[in-house]
């Protein structure tokens, strides 16, 4: 997904086209008119249209925890164990069933003005696909094909996220009249199978038209391999329990998803893609390969540094850096995430495996030290390459709480993954240009592993999971710490666990929880759901995200009691004596700290601690009142009430 200075400037130009192309391109879009013939007179002008589509789809994608095409917020990421805090969909004191509480993502559909909502984006794709070979017949065929390939990909991407939000939706592949009295536009909600078939058809078409790689000036645009990899994602979702009542008894969908994954792997490998590096340090460094080819990045959001009126900046660095480092405050890791990562040998973090929740940083998976920072750890930036993070509190004689370095954090560990130690903290990291890897090669391998698992091929599952673990330096003993997988259920659970670790804080976890329905084993739409029991997983409902203060053991004065003692502490995972540094830090923690309960729990309603409660009807959202009123022929989803308070009848599980 290409966004750099060149593409942003051409987008700005596209917005003010003169009579040489169209009197007012944006005004034509508002009126739902198609562009005139002159718009396709040159590759430059046609390219503006495609760039504008990229912009409409991805301009809000400025942080890796954001997801949902066009919308790009972090709401879904906050519904999992990754981030604490109660939201409506996890609030045990709320029960949402009415259309007023349904998702507004669908948009109005019949709006008389330009809004960047899903069906307007689809309309722009449809318009281009209908016109490019007619009005642009004189343009170079290869150029036209590559433009069409990108647009087919975009349309597929939009329908995929509509499916993940609503299940089946109306399928529109032509330019419709946006008037409410035209019966032709009153398309019903298609079945999920029909939507998937449309998505796959678009991705197959995209793959047939796109190159395996672009030259450096067009790096970031969709490729043939990306289209095939996206097909793998879609078919994996379609094979999963949310949309597949027969996931445990029929192999058909899993086999198709596996075939798609292997085809994508073969294509991408042939085109020079693959896992990047062979160490945890290189795993960390790949995330800061900016505006240049990285074999790990199947799709990438290119960002720029500098004024936000010209560039798209990455907001991630600003939101996770400590105040003492010039950020707005850390993204605290709940205890549940800290305790999740494997040990150094790949085994689960249990007391039997010598895991100590207090000295949580000892003997962990190499990715742990590249995903989290903690007090005593080196975490530099341009202005201070040797900056060491400290975020503890102490109580003075009067009981007043004080915080080291003004870092008032609710967890002893916080996210550092995907940060750039060479980035400037000027303007609180506002102009960070670190690219975002939206789809990594590692995720494709995990997709393949999961398909093998669901098909009962545990040996191939371990082989693919082993590739992920071997790359970061986990030893191969005992199947890279995975052990023996007794059956397909244990294999699926191992895949989901590896996804939690490898893809942590990359905006992917909610969709795994959703498609496997891991909040509870409550029936969904009256259909038995027992995936947690089958996979041996603890349901998320009834759990909570827990925080702690790292607190000085003793009563102190108003001044920091550890300023002098901590001066020699710096734990650096790139250091040759890293293990010695960890042991020194462990002794420092044991001497000086305890973990103390928070004044206000991480998961609370009105400051009272609560546990997560995600109701079964939330897996697939209902249409909201505005969409139903604007499109009264649409049926509401089962589990939700429509605009007149009648129970929904649309069954996304067919």
GULUM-464980 format. One line per field, with one value per residue (C-alpha): x negated, y, z; residue number from 1. Coordinates in Angstrom, 2 decimals. Layout:
BEGIN
x <- X_...
y <- Y_...
z <- Z_...
resi <- NUM_...
! end
This chain:
BEGIN
x <- 0.00_-1.94_-2.16_-5.21_-5.84_-5.31_-1.95_-0.61_-1.51_0.15_3.23_3.31_3.01_5.84_8.09_7.67_7.70_8.18_10.31_7.56_8.96_12.26_13.84_14.00_13.16_14.22_17.49_18.20_17.65_20.08_22.70_21.96_21.14_18.45_15.39_15.42_13.35_10.52_9.73_8.21_6.12_2.83_1.26_0.50_4.14_5.37_2.72_4.14_7.43_5.74_3.64_6.79_8.31_5.27_5.64_9.35_8.72_5.60_5.04_6.31_3.97_1.32_0.64_0.19_2.95_5.54_7.68_10.83_10.46_11.08_12.10_8.78_9.30_7.99_11.35_10.95_7.42_8.79_11.21_8.41_5.75_3.33_4.65_6.49_9.64_13.35_15.26_18.93_18.48_16.61_18.60_20.47_22.97_24.15_26.23_26.36_29.09_30.80_29.95_29.01_26.03_25.21_22.11_22.11_19.33_21.75_22.45_25.61_25.16_27.58_25.90_26.10_22.64_19.19_18.41_15.48_17.55_17.37_19.91_18.60_15.14_16.65_18.46_15.21_13.65_16.62_16.52_12.86_13.22_16.16_14.38_10.65_10.81_13.42_12.42_8.79_8.55_5.60_3.55_0.84_2.34_-0.18_0.46_4.22_3.89_1.79_4.23_7.14_5.27_4.82_8.48_9.73_7.56_9.01_12.60_11.87_10.29_13.35_15.78_13.60_13.87_17.59_17.86_15.86_18.09_21.53_21.25_23.17_23.71_25.14_22.76_22.44_20.10_21.55_22.18_25.71_27.97_27.94_31.66_33.97_36.81_34.72_35.70_32.51_30.37_32.38_30.00_30.47_27.74_25.91_24.89_21.38_20.54_21.60_19.52_16.49_16.90_16.93_13.85_11.96_12.95_11.58_8.35_7.85_8.35_5.93_3.32_3.63_3.03_0.42_-3.36_-5.32_-7.33_-7.28_-10.33_-11.60_-9.60_-6.35_-7.33_-4.40_-1.75_0.10_-1.59_-0.54_-1.83_0.07_3.33_2.70_1.76_4.93_6.87_5.28_6.51_10.05_10.34_8.85_11.55_14.21_12.98_12.99_15.88_17.55_18.57_18.17_20.48_18.81_15.24_14.63_16.27_15.60_12.18_13.29_12.81_9.56_8.16_9.00_7.46_4.32_4.03_4.35_1.67_-0.77_-0.16_-0.90_-4.03_-5.32_-4.64_-6.14_-9.21_-9.77_-9.49_-12.12_-9.92_-10.45_-11.18_-13.59_-16.76_-17.87_-17.99_-15.76_-17.74_-17.02_-13.38_-13.31_-15.22_-12.96_-10.16_-12.21_-13.14_-11.48_-10.36_-12.53_-11.90_-11.71_-11.10_-8.97_-6.47_-3.73_-1.70_-3.09_-1.86_-4.61_-4.94_-6.95_-8.70_-7.87_-4.82_-1.53_-0.08_-2.42_-3.17_-1.30_-3.06_-3.14_-1.46_-2.62_-5.92_-4.24_-1.61_-3.92_-6.98_-7.45_-6.89_-10.54_-11.48_-9.24_-6.20_-2.66_-2.97_-3.56_-1.18_-1.15_-1.21_1.38_-0.03_1.76_-0.42_-3.62_-2.92_-1.97_-5.31_-7.27_-10.48_-13.79_-13.52_-10.02_-8.21_-5.17_-5.89_-4.88_-6.33_-7.46_-9.51_-10.97_-8.90_-8.78_-6.05_-7.95_-11.22_-9.22_-12.14_-14.36_-14.88_-12.15_-11.51_-13.93_-10.90_-9.88_-12.77_-11.89_-8.18_-8.36_-10.50_-10.69_-12.51_-16.24_-16.07_-17.89_-15.39_-17.03_-16.01_-17.92_-18.55_-19.54_-20.73_-21.50_-18.23_-17.18_-13.52_-12.52_-8.92_-8.48_-6.76_-7.54_-5.58_-6.93_-6.44_-2.99_-1.85_-1.96_-2.81_-5.68_-6.78_-10.25_-11.05_-7.36_-6.49_-3.21_-2.66_-0.19_-2.39_-6.02_-6.30_-5.16_-5.15_-8.26_-7.71_-7.94_-9.77_-12.75_-15.70_-16.98_-13.77_-13.75_-11.56_-11.04_-7.37_-6.74_-7.56_-4.78_-6.57_-7.65_-8.00_-8.28_-6.40_-3.68_-3.83_-0.16_-0.72_-3.95_-5.35_-5.31_-1.54_-1.21_-3.26_-1.01_2.04_0.58_-0.31_3.25_4.72_2.42_3.48_7.19_6.56_4.81_1.33_-0.54_-3.97_-3.54_-2.07_-5.22_-7.38_-5.80_-5.70_-9.34_-10.22_-8.78_-10.63_-13.90_-14.16_-14.37_-16.82_-14.64_-16.51_-15.04_-14.92_-11.50_-10.08_-11.23_-9.60_-6.21_-6.46_-4.30_-0.94_1.47_4.17_5.51_7.06_3.70_2.18_4.76_4.24_0.47_1.03_3.27_0.72_-2.09_0.02_0.46_-3.31_-4.57_-1.81_-1.34_-0.23_0.06_3.85_4.51_5.51_9.19_9.83_8.36_10.54_13.55_13.26_12.64_15.28_12.95_14.84_17.02_18.59_22.07_24.25_24.12_27.40_28.70_25.80_23.66_20.22_17.55_14.32_12.70_13.42_12.29_9.01_8.39_8.40_9.71_12.58_11.76_15.08_14.61_10.97_9.51_6.49_4.40_1.94_-0.59_-2.85_-6.52_-6.91_-9.90_-9.82_-10.56_-9.21_-11.19_-11.43_-9.97_-13.13_-13.77_-15.46_-17.08_-18.66_-22.18_-21.68_-20.21_-22.86_-24.91_-21.89_-21.29_-19.88_-20.53_-19.38_-22.03_-24.81_-27.18_-26.67_-22.89_-22.29_-24.65_-22.80_-19.49_-20.87_-22.10_-18.69_-16.97_-19.07_-18.23_-14.50_-14.64_-16.43_-14.28_-10.84_-7.53_-4.53_-1.69_1.98_3.23_5.32_7.79_7.83_6.97_10.41_12.94_16.35_16.61_13.33_14.73_12.91_14.87_14.23_14.73_18.18_18.49_21.94_22.33_24.28_21.25_19.16_21.08_22.45_25.95_26.61_27.24_30.44_29.18_28.20_31.51_33.52_31.65_31.86_35.15_35.04_32.01_32.62_31.15_28.73_30.01_29.26_29.95_33.20_34.04_35.09_38.67_37.48_38.31_35.79_33.29_33.67_30.50_28.42_24.75_24.09_26.48
y <- 0.00_2.90_6.24_8.41_12.00_11.33_9.65_12.20_15.10_13.45_12.91_16.59_17.32_14.92_16.89_20.09_18.86_21.56_21.45_19.46_16.43_17.24_20.45_19.12_15.52_15.55_17.25_14.53_11.96_13.79_13.63_9.97_10.74_8.87_10.66_11.97_10.52_12.99_11.61_8.52_10.40_9.78_7.30_10.13_11.16_7.59_6.89_9.73_7.89_4.73_6.73_8.42_5.00_3.98_7.19_6.68_3.12_3.64_7.27_6.54_3.55_5.22_2.67_-1.12_-1.85_-0.16_-2.30_-2.46_-1.04_2.69_2.97_2.07_2.46_0.33_-0.67_-4.33_-4.49_-3.30_-6.24_-8.77_-9.50_-7.11_-3.83_-3.14_-1.07_-1.81_-0.93_-1.39_-4.80_-6.16_-4.34_-6.89_-4.21_-3.66_-5.86_-4.55_-5.92_-2.87_-1.38_1.91_0.02_-1.76_-1.01_2.13_0.85_0.00_3.68_5.21_3.70_6.25_9.42_12.32_13.57_12.06_10.07_7.74_4.73_1.15_1.33_4.64_3.06_0.06_2.42_4.15_0.75_-0.30_2.94_2.54_-1.11_-0.25_2.63_1.92_-0.42_1.72_5.31_4.32_1.97_3.90_3.48_0.84_-2.60_-3.55_-0.26_-0.82_-4.38_-3.33_-0.57_-3.00_-5.54_-3.02_-2.00_-5.60_-6.14_-3.05_-4.11_-7.58_-6.07_-3.92_-6.82_-8.94_-6.43_-5.96_-9.74_-9.77_-7.07_-8.13_-11.57_-11.33_-7.96_-6.82_-7.53_-4.57_-4.87_-2.20_1.52_1.90_4.92_6.36_7.08_5.40_4.82_2.69_-0.93_-2.16_-0.96_-2.76_-5.68_-8.10_-9.25_-12.06_-15.21_-15.36_-17.99_-15.64_-12.82_-15.09_-16.25_-12.63_-11.80_-14.81_-13.98_-10.46_-11.69_-14.27_-11.53_-9.26_-12.03_-12.56_-8.87_-7.79_-8.18_-10.33_-7.26_-3.56_-1.45_0.67_3.76_1.80_-0.33_-0.75_-1.37_-4.69_-7.63_-10.98_-12.70_-10.27_-11.11_-14.83_-14.28_-12.28_-15.18_-17.40_-15.06_-15.00_-18.76_-19.35_-17.10_-18.90_-22.29_-21.20_-21.99_-18.57_-19.12_-22.90_-24.96_-28.07_-27.00_-30.13_-32.68_-31.49_-30.87_-29.15_-25.53_-26.27_-27.98_-24.97_-22.60_-24.74_-24.83_-21.04_-20.63_-22.94_-21.21_-17.85_-19.23_-20.60_-17.36_-15.10_-17.30_-17.19_-13.39_-13.03_-12.86_-14.87_-14.64_-11.79_-12.50_-15.32_-13.73_-11.87_-8.69_-8.95_-9.74_-6.41_-4.52_-5.60_-3.40_-0.29_-1.05_2.05_2.83_0.02_-3.62_-5.99_-9.67_-10.07_-7.38_-8.80_-5.60_-2.47_1.00_3.40_6.39_9.60_12.01_15.68_17.91_16.00_18.20_16.48_13.08_10.34_9.93_6.91_7.72_4.51_5.81_8.83_6.76_4.14_6.11_7.02_10.62_10.79_9.94_12.62_10.44_10.70_7.71_4.01_1.37_-0.79_-4.56_-6.36_-9.09_-11.58_-10.54_-10.49_-14.00_-15.26_-15.36_-18.63_-19.32_-19.17_-22.83_-22.29_-24.00_-22.46_-20.04_-22.18_-22.60_-26.08_-24.36_-21.93_-18.95_-16.23_-13.61_-11.07_-11.53_-11.82_-10.78_-13.77_-16.56_-15.58_-16.11_-13.80_-11.98_-10.94_-8.46_-7.00_-6.73_-5.20_-2.75_-2.57_-0.69_-1.09_-1.82_0.23_1.80_4.55_7.21_9.66_12.26_9.67_6.39_4.99_5.95_3.46_3.09_3.52_3.53_2.67_4.41_4.96_6.16_8.92_9.13_10.70_7.91_10.08_8.24_9.50_8.22_7.91_10.20_11.27_7.87_6.96_3.48_0.80_-2.15_-3.11_-3.75_-1.80_-2.30_-1.37_-3.56_-1.82_1.21_2.88_3.59_6.13_8.17_11.75_12.69_16.19_17.17_14.06_11.72_13.34_12.95_9.33_7.77_4.11_1.90_-0.49_-4.10_-4.94_-8.53_-10.32_-13.51_-14.98_-14.61_-16.54_-19.39_-19.35_-19.55_-22.63_-24.19_-23.73_-25.39_-28.36_-28.49_-28.49_-31.31_-33.35_-33.10_-32.35_-33.02_-30.28_-28.00_-28.35_-27.88_-24.51_-23.34_-24.38_-22.01_-19.12_-20.07_-21.05_-17.63_-15.87_-18.32_-20.69_-24.05_-26.99_-29.35_-30.78_-29.39_-25.85_-26.18_-26.97_-30.59_-33.37_-32.36_-35.11_-34.33_-31.69_-29.72_-29.38_-28.42_-25.69_-24.37_-24.27_-22.24_-19.74_-19.43_-18.77_-16.10_-14.37_-14.14_-13.53_-11.09_-9.36_-5.73_-5.92_-5.60_-9.30_-10.88_-9.88_-11.56_-14.84_-14.62_-13.75_-16.49_-19.15_-17.67_-17.75_-15.46_-18.30_-21.60_-20.08_-21.02_-18.61_-18.08_-21.19_-23.24_-25.18_-23.64_-25.60_-24.41_-23.42_-26.85_-28.60_-26.69_-26.79_-23.00_-20.88_-18.67_-14.96_-14.11_-14.05_-13.01_-9.53_-7.51_-6.93_-4.17_-3.59_-0.85_-1.68_-0.23_0.53_-1.72_0.86_4.19_7.03_10.76_12.92_12.37_9.28_6.70_4.78_7.50_6.59_2.83_2.42_4.46_1.41_-0.63_-1.03_-4.23_-4.41_-7.48_-6.61_-6.85_-9.84_-10.10_-9.74_-12.69_-11.25_-7.93_-9.72_-11.43_-8.10_-6.57_-9.48_-8.89_-5.17_-5.93_-8.42_-5.92_-2.90_-3.71_-5.42_-5.57_-3.54_-3.48_-0.51_2.16_1.84_-1.58_-1.82_-3.26_-1.23_0.36_3.46_2.39_-1.00_-3.99_-6.12_-9.10_-9.31_-10.20_-10.34_-11.53_-14.07_-11.66_-9.34_-11.71_-10.46_-6.98_-5.83_-3.05_0.22_2.23_4.68_1.97_0.14_3.34_4.36_0.80_-0.58_-3.71_-5.04_-7.75_-7.38_-9.96_-12.67_-11.63_-7.95_-5.99_-3.98_-0.32_-1.22_-3.40_-6.68_-9.49_-9.90_-12.83_-12.73_-15.83_-15.36_-19.01_-19.97
z <- 0.00_-1.35_0.43_0.08_-0.88_-4.58_-4.18_-1.72_-3.99_-6.97_-4.86_-4.08_-7.78_-8.52_-6.23_-8.22_-11.78_-14.35_-17.48_-19.18_-17.38_-15.73_-14.58_-11.04_-10.38_-6.73_-7.60_-10.12_-7.39_-5.15_-7.86_-8.54_-12.16_-13.96_-15.23_-18.79_-21.61_-21.18_-17.75_-19.38_-21.93_-20.14_-17.78_-15.38_-15.03_-14.82_-12.20_-10.11_-9.91_-8.62_-6.15_-4.91_-4.26_-2.23_-0.26_0.45_1.57_3.68_4.68_8.20_8.63_10.78_13.50_13.46_16.00_13.78_11.50_9.33_5.83_5.58_9.23_10.85_14.58_17.44_18.93_17.96_19.38_22.72_22.91_23.43_26.02_24.30_25.74_28.99_29.45_29.17_25.99_25.22_23.63_26.66_29.37_31.51_32.49_28.90_26.63_23.07_20.81_19.28_15.91_17.52_18.95_15.70_13.68_11.56_9.32_6.50_5.85_4.42_0.96_-0.60_0.62_-1.83_-0.97_-0.99_2.13_2.44_3.44_2.13_-0.68_-1.97_-2.12_-3.91_-6.28_-7.19_-7.89_-10.03_-11.99_-12.80_-13.84_-16.09_-17.83_-18.07_-21.08_-22.85_-22.28_-21.79_-24.76_-26.17_-23.00_-22.85_-22.17_-19.47_-17.68_-17.81_-16.57_-13.60_-12.72_-12.90_-10.80_-8.00_-8.13_-8.10_-5.02_-3.33_-4.03_-2.63_0.47_1.11_0.76_3.05_5.88_5.28_5.63_8.86_10.32_9.01_7.41_4.13_2.48_-0.87_-3.73_-6.11_-9.06_-11.38_-10.99_-9.63_-9.62_-6.12_-5.92_-3.47_-5.93_-8.30_-7.65_-9.30_-6.41_-3.74_-3.55_-0.66_1.67_-0.09_1.73_3.16_0.55_-2.24_-0.77_-0.43_-4.02_-5.19_-3.12_-4.47_-8.06_-7.59_-6.02_-8.76_-11.33_-9.45_-9.33_-13.09_-13.81_-11.25_-11.46_-9.05_-8.07_-8.95_-9.59_-6.71_-7.69_-7.31_-4.32_-1.98_-4.60_-4.53_-6.24_-7.65_-4.51_-2.28_-4.05_-3.56_0.10_0.68_-0.85_1.78_4.52_3.17_2.77_6.23_7.70_5.66_6.92_10.57_12.96_12.83_9.21_9.03_11.20_9.79_10.56_12.65_10.35_6.81_5.30_2.07_3.12_4.97_1.89_-0.29_2.24_2.40_-1.39_-1.50_1.16_-0.58_-3.92_-2.32_-0.65_-3.95_-5.82_-3.18_-2.80_-6.54_-6.41_-3.69_-0.60_2.58_6.29_6.93_8.84_11.11_14.54_16.98_16.31_12.59_13.42_15.26_12.59_9.73_11.09_10.39_6.78_5.40_1.84_0.49_-0.39_2.55_1.71_4.83_3.79_1.57_1.89_3.47_4.32_3.31_5.61_5.44_7.77_7.89_7.84_8.00_5.23_2.78_4.31_6.07_9.40_11.68_15.00_16.74_18.13_19.69_21.48_23.01_24.07_27.72_28.77_29.81_26.22_24.74_24.06_25.37_27.70_27.30_25.99_29.11_28.66_30.80_33.02_30.80_27.85_29.90_31.16_27.70_25.90_25.89_27.72_25.87_24.85_23.45_26.33_28.03_30.92_33.91_37.39_36.33_33.63_36.21_35.17_37.84_37.22_39.32_37.43_34.22_32.01_32.78_30.25_27.80_24.09_22.18_20.76_24.28_24.50_21.11_21.90_25.39_27.33_31.12_33.87_33.40_29.67_27.06_24.67_22.68_20.20_18.03_20.72_23.35_21.89_25.36_27.03_29.72_30.59_34.24_35.43_39.09_41.93_45.58_48.59_50.80_54.56_54.13_51.78_48.68_45.47_43.34_39.93_38.47_35.55_35.42_33.94_35.61_34.16_35.16_34.26_34.77_31.00_27.97_24.22_22.25_19.18_15.79_17.20_15.61_17.89_15.35_15.26_16.52_19.46_18.03_18.25_20.40_17.51_15.48_12.18_12.45_9.02_10.01_7.56_8.75_7.60_7.14_5.96_6.75_5.26_8.77_8.88_5.62_7.10_10.15_7.88_6.23_9.58_10.81_7.73_8.19_11.85_11.04_8.55_11.24_9.69_12.90_11.39_8.78_11.44_13.53_10.44_9.65_13.27_13.50_10.64_12.66_15.84_14.20_12.58_15.97_17.53_19.55_19.70_17.79_20.78_21.60_18.35_19.18_22.59_21.09_22.16_20.79_19.36_20.36_17.81_15.47_18.34_20.09_16.75_16.13_19.66_19.04_15.87_17.63_20.44_17.98_16.28_19.66_20.03_16.50_15.51_18.88_18.56_14.77_14.70_14.03_17.35_17.39_14.07_15.37_18.48_16.36_13.75_16.42_18.77_21.76_24.11_25.35_24.42_24.43_21.48_18.54_16.70_18.41_17.01_19.46_19.91_21.77_20.22_23.53_25.00_21.81_21.68_25.42_25.71_28.56_27.32_27.36_29.04_32.78_32.50_32.90_31.88_35.00_35.75_38.53_39.71_39.92_43.42_45.62_48.68_51.34_52.46_50.89_50.82_48.05_45.99_43.90_46.18_43.33_41.17_42.16_42.48_39.02_37.20_36.23_35.04_31.31_29.87_26.13_24.14_21.53_24.09_24.18_27.96_27.85_30.17_32.76_32.51_33.09_36.18_37.52_36.86_38.60_41.70_41.54_41.31_44.17_46.39_45.60_44.17_44.65_42.33_43.85_42.93_40.95_42.63_39.75_38.08_34.39_33.59_35.52_35.25_37.41_39.08_40.11_38.66_36.21_33.99_30.24_28.90_25.12_24.05_21.20_18.97_18.87_16.75_13.72_14.19_13.40_10.91_12.68_12.51_9.90_7.44_7.93_7.51_4.37_2.99_4.39_2.23_4.14_6.72_10.18_11.55_13.88_17.45_16.72_16.51_13.43_13.26_14.23_17.13_15.41_15.79_12.98_10.61_8.48_9.27_8.40_9.22_6.40
resi <- 1_2_3_4_5_6_7_8_9_10_11_12_13_14_15_16_17_18_19_20_21_22_23_24_25_26_27_28_29_30_31_32_33_34_35_36_37_38_39_40_41_42_43_44_45_46_47_48_49_50_51_52_53_54_55_56_57_58_59_60_61_62_63_64_65_66_67_68_69_70_71_72_73_74_75_76_77_78_79_80_81_82_83_84_85_86_87_88_89_90_91_92_93_94_95_96_97_98_99_100_101_102_103_104_105_106_107_108_109_110_111_112_113_114_115_116_117_118_119_120_121_122_123_124_125_126_127_128_129_130_131_132_133_134_135_136_137_138_139_140_141_142_143_144_145_146_147_148_149_150_151_152_153_154_155_156_157_158_159_160_161_162_163_164_165_166_167_168_169_170_171_172_173_174_175_176_177_178_179_180_181_182_183_184_185_186_187_188_189_190_191_192_193_194_195_196_197_198_199_200_201_202_203_204_205_206_207_208_209_210_211_212_213_214_215_216_217_218_219_220_221_222_223_224_225_226_227_228_229_230_231_232_233_234_235_236_237_238_239_240_241_242_243_244_245_246_247_248_249_250_251_252_253_254_255_256_257_258_259_260_261_262_263_264_265_266_267_268_269_270_271_272_273_274_275_276_277_278_279_280_281_282_283_284_285_286_287_288_289_290_291_292_293_294_295_296_297_298_299_300_301_302_303_304_305_306_307_308_309_310_311_312_313_314_315_316_317_318_319_320_321_322_323_324_325_326_327_328_329_330_331_332_333_334_335_336_337_338_339_340_341_342_343_344_345_346_347_348_349_350_351_352_353_354_355_356_357_358_359_360_361_362_363_364_365_366_367_368_369_370_371_372_373_374_375_376_377_378_379_380_381_382_383_384_385_386_387_388_389_390_391_392_393_394_395_396_397_398_399_400_401_402_403_404_405_406_407_408_409_410_411_412_413_414_415_416_417_418_419_420_421_422_423_424_425_426_427_428_429_430_431_432_433_434_435_436_437_438_439_440_441_442_443_444_445_446_447_448_449_450_451_452_453_454_455_456_457_458_459_460_461_462_463_464_465_466_467_468_469_470_471_472_473_474_475_476_477_478_479_480_481_482_483_484_485_486_487_488_489_490_491_492_493_494_495_496_497_498_499_500_501_502_503_504_505_506_507_508_509_510_511_512_513_514_515_516_517_518_519_520_521_522_523_524_525_526_527_528_529_530_531_532_533_534_535_536_537_538_539_540_541_542_543_544_545_546_547_548_549_550_551_552_553_554_555_556_557_558_559_560_561_562_563_564_565_566_567_568_569_570_571_572_573_574_575_576_577_578_579_580_581_582_583_584_585_586_587_588_589_590_591_592_593_594_595_596_597_598_599_600_601_602_603_604_605_606_607_608_609_610_611_612_613_614_615_616_617_618_619_620_621_622_623_624_625_626_627_628_629_630_631_632_633_634_635_636_637_638_639_640_641_642_643_644_645_646_647_648_649_650_651_652_653_654
! end
